[in-house]
């Protein structure tokens, strides 16, 4: 983020502790390769080239790989589209690797947030 002068850098430095930042290890790199391979070669029905490129050009595949590696649950408002071909949805990629997904409302309920 420093290298790119990302606009969220100050927030990041102020609120995140080093212990909250995960660095990729060998197992996560293997998971990353597996997620990439799944979307390109193993998923049926096959995604369009544009869908594959879009997924691999974002952080989505890293997020799924990291969650798989660390046994984490993903929070996303994307709705699964198991037969979709035009966009790789996080819940579909996550399901292929048995990574649980919940939406924001479910996340807030799990945290028992009340207003």
C-alpha positions as CSV (number, residue, x, y, z in Angstrom):
1,X,0.0,0.0,0.0
2,X,2.9,2.4,0.7
3,X,4.5,1.6,-2.7
4,X,1.2,2.5,-4.5
5,X,0.4,5.5,-2.2
6,X,-3.0,3.9,-1.6
7,X,-5.6,6.3,-0.3
8,X,-6.6,3.9,2.5
9,X,-3.0,3.7,3.8
10,X,-3.5,6.1,6.7
11,X,-6.6,4.2,7.9
12,X,-4.7,1.0,7.6
13,X,-1.7,2.2,9.6
14,X,-4.0,3.7,12.3
15,X,-6.3,0.8,12.9
16,X,-4.6,-2.5,11.9
17,X,-2.0,-4.1,14.1
18,X,0.8,-6.1,12.6
19,X,-0.7,-9.3,14.2
20,X,-3.9,-8.7,12.1
21,X,-2.0,-8.9,8.8
22,X,-1.5,-12.3,7.3
23,X,1.4,-12.9,5.0
24,X,1.2,-15.7,2.4
25,X,3.0,-18.8,3.3
26,X,3.7,-22.0,1.2
27,X,0.3,-23.5,2.1
28,X,-1.5,-20.3,1.0
29,X,0.5,-20.2,-2.3
30,X,-0.6,-23.8,-2.9
31,X,-4.2,-22.9,-2.2
32,X,-3.9,-19.9,-4.5
33,X,-2.7,-22.2,-7.3
34,X,-5.5,-24.6,-6.6
35,X,-8.1,-21.9,-6.8
36,X,-6.6,-20.5,-10.0
37,X,-6.5,-24.0,-11.5
38,X,-10.1,-24.7,-10.5
39,X,-11.4,-21.5,-12.2
40,X,-9.4,-22.1,-15.3
41,X,-9.5,-25.8,-15.8
42,X,-11.8,-27.7,-13.5
43,X,-15.0,-25.8,-13.0
44,X,-18.1,-27.1,-14.8
45,X,-19.8,-25.5,-16.6
46,X,-16.8,-23.6,-17.9
47,X,-16.6,-19.9,-17.3
48,X,-16.1,-17.5,-20.2
49,X,-12.6,-16.1,-20.7
50,X,-13.8,-12.7,-19.6
51,X,-15.1,-14.2,-16.3
52,X,-11.8,-16.0,-15.7
53,X,-9.7,-12.9,-16.4
54,X,-12.0,-10.8,-14.2
55,X,-11.6,-13.2,-11.3
56,X,-7.9,-13.6,-11.6
57,X,-7.4,-9.8,-12.1
58,X,-8.9,-9.0,-8.7
59,X,-8.2,-10.1,-5.1
60,X,-11.1,-12.5,-5.1
61,X,-9.0,-15.6,-5.8
62,X,-6.5,-14.6,-3.1
63,X,-9.3,-14.1,-0.6
64,X,-10.7,-17.5,-1.3
65,X,-7.2,-19.1,-1.1
66,X,-6.4,-17.3,2.1
67,X,-9.7,-18.3,3.7
68,X,-9.1,-21.9,2.6
69,X,-5.6,-21.9,4.0
70,X,-6.6,-20.3,7.4
71,X,-10.0,-22.0,7.9
72,X,-11.8,-18.7,7.8
73,X,-15.3,-17.7,6.8
74,X,-15.8,-15.2,4.1
75,X,-18.2,-12.3,4.4
76,X,-19.7,-11.3,1.0
77,X,-23.0,-10.1,-0.3
78,X,-22.5,-11.9,-3.6
79,X,-25.1,-14.5,-4.3
80,X,-24.0,-17.9,-5.6
81,X,-24.6,-18.7,-9.2
82,X,-23.4,-22.3,-9.5
83,X,-24.4,-22.6,-13.1
84,X,-23.3,-19.1,-14.1
85,X,-20.6,-18.7,-16.8
86,X,-20.2,-14.9,-17.1
87,X,-18.9,-14.0,-13.6
88,X,-17.0,-16.0,-11.0
89,X,-18.8,-15.4,-7.8
90,X,-16.8,-15.7,-4.5
91,X,-19.4,-18.0,-2.9
92,X,-19.1,-20.5,-5.9
93,X,-15.3,-20.5,-5.7
94,X,-15.4,-20.8,-1.9
95,X,-17.9,-23.7,-2.1
96,X,-15.4,-25.6,-4.4
97,X,-12.9,-25.4,-1.5
98,X,-15.4,-25.9,1.3
99,X,-14.9,-22.3,2.6
100,X,-18.0,-21.1,4.4
101,X,-19.6,-17.8,3.2
102,X,-22.0,-15.6,5.1
103,X,-23.5,-12.2,4.1
104,X,-23.1,-9.0,6.0
105,X,-26.4,-9.4,8.0
106,X,-25.4,-12.9,9.1
107,X,-22.0,-11.5,10.1
108,X,-23.6,-8.8,12.2
109,X,-25.9,-11.3,13.8
110,X,-22.9,-13.6,14.6
111,X,-21.2,-10.7,16.3
112,X,-24.4,-10.0,18.2
113,X,-24.3,-6.3,17.2
114,X,-27.3,-4.3,18.3
115,X,-28.3,-0.7,17.8
